[in-house]
Amino acid sequence: MICMCSTNFISVVLVLFLVTSLEGFQLCHPSVSSCSAAFATKRQHHHHIVQAESFGQDSIERRVALQTIATILPITTSVVSPFISNAIVTNGTINPTIIEATESYVIIPIQYIPALSAYVINYYLFGEPFSGIVDTGSPFLTAPSTCSKWSYKYKWGCYHPEMTYDSGYANTIEGFDNNQGPVVWRRAEFAFDDTLQAQNLTFGVFGPDLLDGPGGVFFGLIKNTDSWIRPSFLGQMGYSSFSIDLRQTPRLILSKQPLITGNNYIPLVRDLSRRYNAPVVHYTAKASSFIVNGLPLRLDAKTPTYVIFDTGLSGMAVSDELFEGRNLQARKNKEKSLWGEVSVTFETIAGSFVEMTAKQPITTPLGQDTPWTRFKGNLVVLGLAFLDQNVMTIDIDDQKLQFVQSY
């Protein structure tokens, strides 16, 4: 069974083995597989707003969902590892105007696209320019099968199958957010810049069905997956750390060495994969507190609150029980807003606390199709409403997460 997770680390995925090319799919053996968290919540800004449905408020514009109060308690350690060249660091910050690459790291500018309510990164496949949503909730490098020098979503070149190679992987059909479409797995030369040395990588080609509506092309940053999952981008490139700076000059750092120094970091956990059989290792931490409109959620060891960090999500998604419980609580207290002010706190190894907050994040229930075995606890997915205007750094192999507050 092959699972394609790029649309949403938490999306419902329909996987079917195929024997023909993108133009002529014929089903050999259809089977349904859940990839990642199996929730159709990516690209939330295309959904109806929950608060408006529950309380009759006016719809919130997509960009408003990203106007956050993202409060991070002070963190003293730097996001820039000492091994990064001083030539590209000025006053402790990275020069955002160039792509800098060495054998150990690469620094790439990224850009916010209002039509997507997402950040995108530019890259080259077989010499053609493409763009993808920077997504910490999926593993794959992807590209569109269509040809367009400019669209309302992305700037991209033309897909030339004759310039790609057989990947050795069967094609799939993926379904998400009421869209279904074919995915062809190919290999081609990849680079962030046409002046850099290219590497031959496996990537997924999305058909028009997956590009319409809430769909899109994703640049996945999950590294570790089950063996039967398609190769991840970071796994193929050998990067073990990354830092996403979503402040005034957005950029992405990919590194083969750790980026976090000191012990003022949030420990990541692999419980969703080890205990509950999630097929990819999400960037997950346990929350110390979860507060909505000043009312705390009761947390205990038997029902921990797991928080997944997903830059491909615009607002927030929560497990069904948490969503329904919050709805009842708000109605009982006659609150005007279901998710008015949300605060999530994490404890670092050093004993300090990191608090992330957002006002009226677009919030959706995760659904009941969770593929994880015997999952018990609360699950929260934090998107750009919490992450925007901050720096998120992850050392994947060391399971460390660090936030630096906006300036």
C-alpha positions as semicolon CSV with decimal commas, in nm:
position;residue;x (nm);y (nm);z (nm)
1;M;0,000;0,000;0,000
2;I;0,151;0,333;-0,107
3;C;0,065;0,656;0,075
4;M;0,110;1,003;-0,070
5;C;0,117;1,261;0,212
6;S;0,208;1,588;0,042
7;T;-0,129;1,759;0,042
8;N;-0,165;1,759;0,411
9;F;0,027;1,585;0,676
10;I;-0,319;1,548;0,812
11;S;-0,531;1,474;0,510
12;V;-0,746;1,185;0,401
13;V;-0,557;1,008;0,127
14;L;-0,699;0,766;-0,126
15;V;-0,424;0,551;-0,269
16;L;-0,462;0,328;-0,570
17;F;-0,191;0,136;-0,752
18;L;-0,173;0,236;-1,116
19;V;-0,005;0,091;-1,419
20;T;-0,014;0,366;-1,675
21;S;0,101;0,724;-1,721
22;L;-0,066;1,049;-1,620
23;E;-0,279;1,051;-1,934
24;G;-0,415;0,698;-1,897
25;F;-0,456;0,568;-1,542
26;Q;-0,597;0,216;-1,511
27;L;-0,664;0,074;-1,168
28;C;-0,493;-0,249;-1,068
29;H;-0,590;-0,282;-0,708
30;P;-0,775;-0,001;-0,531
31;S;-0,717;0,033;-0,162
32;V;-0,773;0,309;0,087
33;S;-0,485;0,422;0,301
34;S;-0,464;0,700;0,553
35;C;-0,151;0,905;0,527
36;S;-0,032;1,109;0,815
37;A;-0,308;1,237;1,040
38;A;-0,578;1,188;0,777
39;F;-0,759;1,513;0,829
40;A;-0,882;1,728;0,540
41;T;-0,786;2,059;0,697
42;K;-0,493;2,189;0,496
43;R;-0,566;2,515;0,321
44;Q;-0,824;2,607;0,586
45;H;-0,881;2,951;0,445
46;H;-1,102;2,791;0,182
47;H;-1,338;2,648;0,443
48;H;-1,632;2,824;0,605
49;I;-1,525;2,989;0,925
50;V;-1,634;2,796;1,230
51;Q;-1,700;3,100;1,443
52;A;-1,934;3,243;1,184
53;E;-2,132;2,919;1,165
54;S;-2,159;2,882;1,542
55;F;-2,210;3,241;1,649
56;G;-2,323;3,427;1,337
57;Q;-2,015;3,646;1,307
58;D;-1,907;3,796;0,981
59;S;-1,663;3,587;0,779
60;I;-1,300;3,662;0,845
61;E;-1,082;3,738;0,546
62;R;-0,809;3,485;0,481
63;R;-0,525;3,722;0,553
64;V;-0,694;3,835;0,875
65;A;-0,652;3,480;1,000
66;L;-0,278;3,545;0,994
67;Q;-0,298;3,872;1,187
68;T;-0,184;3,715;1,509
69;I;-0,066;3,803;1,849
70;A;0,222;3,557;1,847
71;T;0,385;3,607;2,185
72;I;0,698;3,406;2,246
73;L;0,876;3,428;2,579
74;P;1,241;3,535;2,542
75;I;1,483;3,274;2,418
76;T;1,850;3,356;2,457
77;T;2,012;3,109;2,220
78;S;2,064;3,213;1,861
79;V;1,888;3,058;1,562
80;V;2,207;3,093;1,358
81;S;2,450;2,812;1,420
82;P;2,817;2,910;1,455
83;F;2,915;2,710;1,146
84;I;2,723;2,943;0,913
85;S;2,954;3,179;0,728
86;N;3,005;3,526;0,876
87;A;2,999;3,660;0,520
88;I;2,624;3,619;0,504
89;V;2,547;3,725;0,861
90;T;2,503;4,093;0,949
91;N;2,430;4,197;1,308
92;G;2,326;3,841;1,387
93;T;2,079;3,810;1,097
94;I;2,096;3,637;0,763
95;N;2,123;3,841;0,443
96;P;1,790;3,764;0,272
97;T;1,876;3,896;-0,074
98;I;2,088;3,602;-0,191
99;I;2,082;3,227;-0,200
100;E;2,384;3,109;-0,004
101;A;2,487;2,747;-0,031
102;T;2,772;2,533;0,102
103;E;2,814;2,161;0,150
104;S;2,660;2,198;0,497
105;Y;2,371;2,439;0,452
106;V;2,164;2,647;0,212
107;I;1,968;2,968;0,276
108;I;1,675;3,044;0,046
109;P;1,438;3,343;0,042
110;I;1,067;3,259;0,067
111;Q;0,766;3,476;-0,013
112;Y;0,415;3,522;0,123
113;I;0,141;3,483;-0,142
114;P;-0,190;3,642;-0,034
115;A;-0,398;3,433;-0,276
116;L;-0,272;3,122;-0,097
117;S;-0,244;3,258;0,256
118;A;0,085;3,071;0,253
119;Y;0,459;3,109;0,208
120;V;0,614;2,969;-0,109
121;I;0,966;2,875;-0,212
122;N;1,113;2,880;-0,563
123;Y;1,317;2,595;-0,708
124;Y;1,420;2,436;-1,037
125;L;1,335;2,096;-1,182
126;F;1,505;1,994;-1,510
127;G;1,597;2,365;-1,553
128;E;1,238;2,493;-1,525
129;P;1,132;2,727;-1,239
130;F;0,861;2,609;-1,000
131;S;0,716;2,722;-0,667
132;G;0,570;2,525;-0,376
133;I;0,406;2,598;-0,041
134;V;0,657;2,569;0,245
135;D;0,496;2,285;0,438
136;T;0,623;2,133;0,762
137;G;0,328;1,894;0,752
138;S;0,421;1,685;0,446
139;P;0,733;1,504;0,325
140;F;0,749;1,547;-0,053
141;L;0,888;1,758;-0,331
142;T;0,609;1,817;-0,584
143;A;0,544;1,993;-0,915
144;P;0,238;2,065;-1,134
145;S;0,171;1,876;-1,454
146;T;0,027;2,189;-1,616
147;C;0,221;2,454;-1,805
148;S;0,185;2,813;-1,689
149;K;0,438;3,094;-1,674
150;W;0,219;3,269;-1,420
151;S;-0,098;3,185;-1,232
152;Y;-0,280;3,352;-0,947
153;K;-0,113;3,101;-0,718
154;Y;0,238;3,038;-0,841
155;K;0,500;3,126;-1,089
156;W;0,611;2,810;-1,262
157;G;0,748;2,668;-1,580
158;C;0,631;2,379;-1,793
159;Y;0,639;2,015;-1,694
160;H;0,839;1,819;-1,954
161;P;0,803;1,445;-1,890
162;E;1,064;1,376;-2,157
163;M;1,316;1,556;-1,936
164;T;1,242;1,335;-1,635
165;Y;1,326;0,975;-1,550
166;D;1,146;0,669;-1,419
167;S;1,149;0,682;-1,039
168;G;1,077;0,312;-0,992
169;Y;0,765;0,397;-0,790
170;A;0,408;0,323;-0,893
171;N;0,175;0,614;-0,967
172;T;-0,101;0,700;-0,723
173;I;-0,434;0,878;-0,697
174;E;-0,469;1,111;-0,401
175;G;-0,783;1,268;-0,258
176;F;-0,801;1,571;-0,029
177;D;-1,044;1,853;0,043
178;N;-1,298;1,694;-0,192
179;N;-1,039;1,679;-0,470
180;Q;-0,901;1,363;-0,625
181;G;-0,639;1,336;-0,889
182;P;-0,341;1,142;-1,021
183;V;0,012;1,171;-0,892
184;V;0,299;1,051;-1,109
185;W;0,632;0,983;-0,940
186;R;0,935;1,082;-1,149
187;R;1,301;1,173;-1,108
188;A;1,472;1,488;-1,233
189;E;1,753;1,730;-1,165
190;F;1,664;1,961;-0,874
191;A;1,828;2,287;-0,758
192;F;1,726;2,599;-0,568
193;D;1,906;2,817;-0,820
194;D;2,014;2,759;-1,177
195;T;2,370;2,847;-1,076
196;L;2,388;2,572;-0,812
197;Q;2,480;2,210;-0,871
198;A;2,168;2,003;-0,935
199;Q;2,079;1,675;-0,766
200;N;1,865;1,394;-0,905
201;L;1,555;1,356;-0,686
202;T;1,221;1,176;-0,683
203;F;0,920;1,410;-0,691
204;G;0,543;1,389;-0,731
205;V;0,365;1,541;-1,034
206;F;0,017;1,678;-0,956
207;G;-0,257;1,674;-1,219
208;P;-0,509;1,960;-1,267
209;D;-0,759;1,800;-1,027
210;L;-0,517;1,843;-0,738
211;L;-0,429;2,201;-0,834
212;D;-0,785;2,338;-0,841
213;G;-0,973;2,493;-0,550
214;P;-0,789;2,440;-0,220
215;G;-0,520;2,232;-0,386
216;G;-0,170;2,333;-0,470
217;V;0,195;2,234;-0,494
218;F;0,368;2,158;-0,164
219;F;0,734;2,171;-0,066
220;G;0,736;1,918;0,216
221;L;0,977;1,941;0,511
222;I;0,893;1,623;0,703
223;K;1,202;1,404;0,683
224;N;1,124;1,071;0,850
225;T;0,852;0,838;0,719
226;D;0,762;0,470;0,714
227;S;0,958;0,268;0,461
228;W;0,657;0,222;0,232
229;I;0,605;0,598;0,196
230;R;0,755;0,776;-0,106
231;P;1,101;0,931;-0,047
232;S;1,094;1,261;0,142
233;F;1,272;1,568;0,009
234;L;1,488;1,615;0,320
235;G;1,569;1,246;0,331
236;Q;1,697;1,255;-0,026
237;M;1,898;1,573;0,030
238;G;2,048;1,465;0,362
239;Y;1,944;1,770;0,562
240;S;1,885;1,713;0,933
241;S;1,785;2,062;1,050
242;F;1,591;2,358;0,921
243;S;1,488;2,706;1,029
244;I;1,189;2,898;0,891
245;D;1,208;3,271;0,950
246;L;0,865;3,430;0,893
247;R;0,957;3,779;1,010
248;Q;1,022;4,086;0,791
249;T;1,248;3,908;0,543
250;P;1,119;3,548;0,521
251;R;1,372;3,276;0,449
252;L;1,441;2,907;0,493
253;I;1,767;2,756;0,617
254;L;1,835;2,389;0,547
255;S;2,133;2,240;0,729
256;K;2,321;1,914;0,762
257;Q;2,440;2,021;1,108
258;P;2,240;2,119;1,419
259;L;2,117;2,478;1,432
260;I;2,010;2,489;1,798
261;T;2,267;2,550;2,072
262;G;2,214;2,540;2,447
263;N;1,926;2,373;2,628
264;N;1,651;2,634;2,597
265;Y;1,452;2,429;2,347
266;I;1,121;2,244;2,339
267;P;1,162;1,864;2,318
268;L;0,981;1,701;2,029
269;V;0,812;1,363;2,071
270;R;0,751;1,074;1,832
271;D;0,453;0,929;2,017
272;L;0,217;0,966;1,721
273;S;0,444;0,744;1,514
274;R;0,574;0,500;1,776
275;R;0,257;0,451;1,979
276;Y;-0,020;0,523;1,731
277;N;0,133;0,417;1,398
278;A;0,129;0,750;1,216
279;P;0,318;0,679;0,891
280;V;0,520;1,001;0,904
281;V;0,704;1,159;1,196
282;H;0,530;1,491;1,253
283;Y;0,699;1,776;1,435
284;T;0,506;1,732;1,759
285;A;0,541;1,859;2,115
286;K;0,336;1,817;2,431
287;A;0,160;2,133;2,548
288;S;0,193;2,253;2,907
289;S;-0,130;2,449;2,879
290;F;-0,403;2,519;2,624
291;I;-0,624;2,819;2,698
292;V;-0,917;2,953;2,495
293;N;-1,084;3,283;2,587
294;G;-0,917;3,264;2,928
295;L;-1,050;2,914;3,004
296;P;-0,781;2,643;3,041
297;L;-0,812;2,290;2,908
298;R;-0,747;2,033;3,177
299;L;-0,432;1,839;3,095
300;D;-0,310;1,517;3,254
301;A;-0,064;1,240;3,178
302;K;-0,336;0,996;3,069
303;T;-0,475;1,233;2,805
304;P;-0,182;1,446;2,688
305;T;-0,228;1,730;2,444
306;Y;-0,011;1,678;2,138
307;V;0,061;1,982;1,921
308;I;0,173;1,950;1,559
309;F;0,340;2,248;1,389
310;D;0,232;2,294;1,027
311;T;0,331;2,591;0,811
312;G;0,104;2,462;0,533
313;L;-0,203;2,529;0,751
314;S;-0,344;2,879;0,781
315;G;-0,524;2,858;1,116
316;M;-0,570;2,575;1,366
317;A;-0,721;2,227;1,369
318;V;-0,823;2,032;1,679
319;S;-0,941;1,680;1,754
320;D;-1,316;1,623;1,744
321;E;-1,362;1,576;2,119
322;L;-1,177;1,896;2,192
323;F;-1,376;2,084;1,929
324;E;-1,711;1,958;2,054
325;G;-1,618;2,016;2,419
326;R;-1,511;2,369;2,343
327;N;-1,838;2,430;2,156
328;L;-2,044;2,317;2,455
329;Q;-1,832;2,522;2,693
330;A;-1,873;2,838;2,484
331;R;-2,247;2,798;2,459
332;K;-2,281;2,734;2,831
333;N;-2,084;3,050;2,910
334;K;-2,261;3,245;2,634
335;E;-1,930;3,343;2,484
336;K;-1,939;3,563;2,175
337;S;-1,653;3,383;2,005
338;L;-1,576;3,013;1,996
339;W;-1,202;3,053;1,938
340;G;-1,152;3,419;2,021
341;E;-0,812;3,415;2,191
342;V;-0,607;3,097;2,193
343;S;-0,289;3,046;2,395
344;V;-0,069;2,737;2,386
345;T;0,231;2,705;2,619
346;F;0,529;2,471;2,606
347;E;0,805;2,404;2,859
348;T;1,167;2,399;2,747
349;I;1,438;2,167;2,876
350;A;1,585;2,466;3,059
351;G;1,260;2,511;3,253
352;S;1,137;2,828;3,081
353;F;0,805;2,854;2,899
354;V;0,719;2,945;2,543
355;E;0,371;3,085;2,486
356;M;0,216;3,116;2,140
357;T;-0,112;3,298;2,093
358;A;-0,351;3,391;1,814
359;K;-0,671;3,590;1,788
360;Q;-0,966;3,423;1,615
361;P;-0,764;3,162;1,423
362;I;-0,976;2,979;1,166
363;T;-1,037;2,652;1,348
364;T;-1,172;2,326;1,212
365;P;-1,228;1,980;1,363
366;L;-0,984;1,716;1,249
367;G;-1,257;1,464;1,169
368;Q;-1,312;1,105;1,272
369;D;-1,101;0,936;1,006
370;T;-0,781;0,946;1,209
371;P;-0,572;0,646;1,099
372;W;-0,373;0,623;1,419
373;T;-0,421;0,311;1,625
374;R;-0,580;0,350;1,970
375;F;-0,507;0,720;1,984
376;K;-0,602;0,878;2,315
377;G;-0,552;1,241;2,402
378;N;-0,607;1,585;2,260
379;L;-0,458;1,678;1,925
380;V;-0,397;2,036;1,812
381;V;-0,242;2,151;1,485
382;L;-0,098;2,503;1,486
383;G;-0,064;2,683;1,154
384;L;0,046;3,025;1,039
385;A;-0,196;3,206;1,269
386;F;0,050;3,109;1,545
387;L;0,375;3,074;1,351
388;D;0,373;3,385;1,133
389;Q;0,618;3,664;1,226
390;N;0,840;3,424;1,422
391;V;1,135;3,192;1,365
392;M;1,085;2,818;1,404
393;T;1,398;2,603;1,414
394;I;1,398;2,224;1,426
395;D;1,690;1,985;1,470
396;I;1,520;1,674;1,337
397;D;1,763;1,403;1,448
398;D;1,801;1,557;1,796
399;Q;1,424;1,614;1,831
400;K;1,464;1,979;1,930
401;L;1,233;2,273;1,857
402;Q;1,308;2,638;1,922
403;F;1,112;2,958;1,862
404;V;1,252;3,310;1,841
405;Q;1,006;3,593;1,891
406;S;0,927;3,849;1,624
407;Y;1,099;4,185;1,632
